[in-house]
Amino acid sequence: MDFDFTTFPVLETERLTLRALNLEDTKAIFGLRTNKEVNEFIDRKTPKNLSEARAFIDLISNQAANNKGVFWVIEAKNNHQLLGTIGLRNFEDEEDYAEIGYEIHPDYQDRGYMSEAFKEILKFGFKEMNLKTFEAFTHKNNNASKALLEKHSFVFQPERTDEGFVNNVIYKLTGNN
């Protein structure tokens, strides 16, 4: 799989623009990645300051520049507010595979934004990237995330475990559903 994200794939839905993360997003990314509710089910290092948030943005930008991942800001069209993020990474050639990851600020949950973004990313992955398999790793108690995955035809993989993350469960989507 040879991807080229040097020209970033900006995607649009009815209410959203999915665009590249940039340094102007530093405060919003810091707020999202340090939010207690967002992090309740995510095992990750949270940024301590804006400098660490900028370092995260640099990391994400480098992944895209090196075609190792693609990470979109979910932005509302009506007010250009950063609502959350969604991305694809951990590509595997043999299986035409990518892992999908996502987060949304609590102020914008339960409004269908993530589902709208999810649908567009899956369409992009299947049609533009020719992916055949998506996997998502989510906390076993994150019912909203599990419901989102099931809504988009992901299937729970009870026999599999996420090495190093004992509380995570794995969902998989295969084929162009």
C-alpha positions in Angstrom: 0.0 0.0 0.0 1.5 3.2 -1.1 -0.3 6.3 0.2 0.5 9.9 -0.4 -0.8 12.3 2.2 1.5 15.1 1.2 -1.6 16.7 -0.5 -3.8 16.3 2.6 -7.2 14.7 1.8 -9.7 17.3 3.1 -13.2 15.7 3.3 -16.6 17.3 3.7 -20.0 16.1 5.0 -23.2 18.0 5.4 -22.1 19.6 8.7 -18.4 19.0 8.9 -15.0 19.6 7.4 -12.4 17.0 8.0 -9.1 18.7 7.6 -5.4 18.5 8.6 -4.3 19.3 12.1 -2.2 22.5 12.3 -0.5 24.7 14.9 -3.5 27.0 15.0 -5.3 24.1 16.7 -2.9 23.9 19.6 -5.2 25.3 22.3 -8.2 23.2 21.1 -6.1 20.0 20.9 -4.7 20.7 24.4 -8.3 21.1 25.7 -9.5 17.9 23.9 -6.6 15.8 25.0 -6.6 16.9 28.6 -10.4 16.7 29.0 -11.1 14.2 31.9 -14.3 12.9 30.2 -12.5 12.3 26.9 -9.7 10.5 28.7 -11.9 8.4 31.0 -11.5 5.4 28.6 -8.2 6.2 26.9 -4.8 5.1 28.3 -2.4 7.7 27.0 -0.1 10.4 28.2 -1.9 13.7 28.3 -0.1 17.0 27.4 1.0 19.1 30.4 1.2 22.3 28.5 0.7 23.9 25.1 4.3 23.0 24.2 3.5 19.3 24.5 0.3 19.8 22.5 2.4 21.4 19.7 4.8 18.4 19.9 1.8 16.1 19.4 0.7 18.2 16.3 4.3 17.9 15.0 4.2 14.1 15.5 0.9 13.8 13.6 2.1 16.1 10.8 5.2 13.9 10.4 3.2 10.8 10.3 1.2 12.2 7.4 4.3 13.5 5.6 5.8 10.1 5.9 2.5 8.4 4.9 2.4 6.5 8.2 -1.0 7.8 9.2 -3.7 10.3 8.4 -5.4 12.3 11.2 -8.3 14.7 10.6 -9.6 17.5 12.7 -13.4 17.3 12.9 -14.5 20.9 12.4 -18.1 22.3 12.3 -18.8 24.0 9.0 -21.0 26.6 10.6 -18.5 28.0 13.1 -15.2 26.3 12.4 -15.1 24.9 15.9 -12.9 21.9 16.5 -15.2 19.2 17.7 -12.9 16.2 17.8 -10.4 14.1 15.8 -10.4 10.9 13.7 -7.6 9.1 12.0 -6.2 6.0 10.3 -2.8 4.5 11.2 -0.9 1.2 11.6 -1.4 0.3 8.0 -0.6 -3.3 7.0 0.0 -4.1 3.4 -0.9 -7.8 3.4 -4.4 -7.2 4.7 -5.1 -3.8 3.2 -5.6 -2.8 6.9 -5.8 0.3 9.0 -6.6 1.1 12.6 -9.2 3.8 13.2 -9.1 6.1 16.2 -11.3 8.9 17.2 -12.3 11.3 20.0 -14.9 14.0 20.4 -15.2 16.7 23.0 -18.1 16.1 25.5 -19.8 19.3 24.4 -20.4 17.8 21.0 -21.3 14.2 21.9 -24.7 12.7 21.1 -25.3 15.0 18.1 -24.3 12.5 15.4 -21.1 14.4 14.5 -18.8 11.4 15.1 -21.1 9.1 13.2 -21.1 11.5 10.3 -17.3 11.8 10.3 -16.9 8.0 10.7 -19.0 7.3 7.6 -16.9 9.7 5.5 -13.6 8.2 6.8 -14.7 4.7 6.1 -15.9 5.7 2.6 -12.5 7.4 2.0 -10.6 4.3 3.3 -12.5 1.9 1.2 -12.7 3.9 -2.1 -9.6 6.1 -2.1 -7.2 4.0 -0.1 -8.5 0.6 -1.2 -8.5 -0.7 2.3 -10.3 -3.9 3.1 -10.2 -4.1 6.8 -10.5 -1.6 9.7 -10.0 -2.3 13.3 -10.8 -0.2 16.4 -9.6 -0.7 19.9 -11.8 0.7 22.6 -12.2 0.4 26.3 -14.6 -2.4 27.3 -16.7 0.1 29.3 -17.0 2.8 26.6 -20.5 2.0 25.6 -20.8 5.1 23.3 -17.8 4.0 21.3 -19.0 0.4 21.1 -22.4 1.6 19.9 -20.7 3.8 17.3 -18.7 0.9 16.0 -21.7 -1.4 15.9 -23.8 1.2 14.1 -21.1 1.2 11.3 -21.1 -2.6 11.1 -18.0 -3.3 13.1 -18.0 -6.7 14.7 -16.8 -7.4 18.2 -13.8 -9.8 18.3 -14.2 -11.5 21.7 -11.3 -14.0 21.0 -8.7 -11.2 20.5 -6.9 -9.0 23.0 -5.1 -5.7 22.8 -1.6 -6.5 24.0 -0.6 -4.2 26.9 -4.2 -2.8 27.2 -6.2 -5.3 29.3 -9.3 -3.1 29.4 -9.6 -2.7 25.6 -11.8 -4.7 23.3 -11.3 -5.0 19.5 -13.9 -4.4 16.8 -13.3 -5.2 13.1 -14.9 -4.2 9.8 -14.1 -6.2 6.7 -15.1 -5.5 3.1 -16.9 -2.6 1.6 -20.1 -2.6 3.6 
